[in-house]
Amino acid sequence: MPAATLLVTPPRPATARRRSRAPTSPPLTLQETFSALIDKSQTLSDLLQVHAAVLRRGLRDDRILNFKLQRAYSSLGCLDNS
């Protein structure tokens, strides 16, 4: 007769297992958020809305955003709007 092991911990049910989570990234800064929005703007209307939001948030002197806005306006053929 085989000996039975009595002190074995039963496996956890599938629902109780911990899911592995991907590492979370830190939240984006306003500059990073607006930079991404400028890059994704495909129409003049989109770009004007992002530009207005940049101005409302007081980022009018941000060199990176200014450069990206000028480049985006130029690619849309509307450099005068920058």
N, C-alpha and C positions, 0 to 999 in steps of 0.2 A: 504494500500500500504506500503510495507516494506521500511525502510529508507536505502538508498545506502551509503556506506562508500566511500568517494572520495579520501581520503588521504592515501590509502594503497599502499605500495611499491610493485611492482610486483616481483615475484621470479626471480632470475637470471637464464638465460639459462644454460643448463647442461654444455655447453662448457666453460662457463665463471667461473665455480666453481674452486676453488683452490684445487689442489691435495695435500693430506697430504704426506709429504716427510719423509722418514725414516731419523733419525739423521745420519749425515755423520761422519765417523770416521776420525781421523787424519791420514795423510799419514804414511806409514810404514817407519821405519828407514832402513838403509842399513843392519844393523845386523838382524833385523826382517825379511827382505826380503830374505836374504841369508839363514837364519835359516829355513824358510819355504821351500825354494828350496832344501836345503839339506835333509829335512825330506821327500820331495816328490820324491827325486831321487831314481829310481828303478834299474838302471843299472850303471855299472862302468863308462860307457861313460858319462852319465848324471852327475854323481858325479864329474868326472874329469873336466867337463866344469864349474860347479859351483865353484869348488876349484880354478880353474884358475882365475875366475872372482873375487873371494875373494882376491886372491893375487894381481891382477891388481888394485884393489881398495885400497890397502894398509892396509888390515885388517888382516895381517898375525899374529899379536900378540893378536887378540881378543880371549879371553879364552873360551867364550861360543861357538863361531864358531869352534875353534880348537877341543873342546870336541865333538861337533856334527859331525864334519868331521871324527874324529877317530871312533866314534860309527858307523857311516854310512859305512866307509870302513870295519870295523870289521864285520858288518852284511852281507857285500858282500863277505867276506872272503879275503879281500885285504888290511889288516892292514899295509902292507909294503908301500903302496902308501901314507899313511898319513904322 
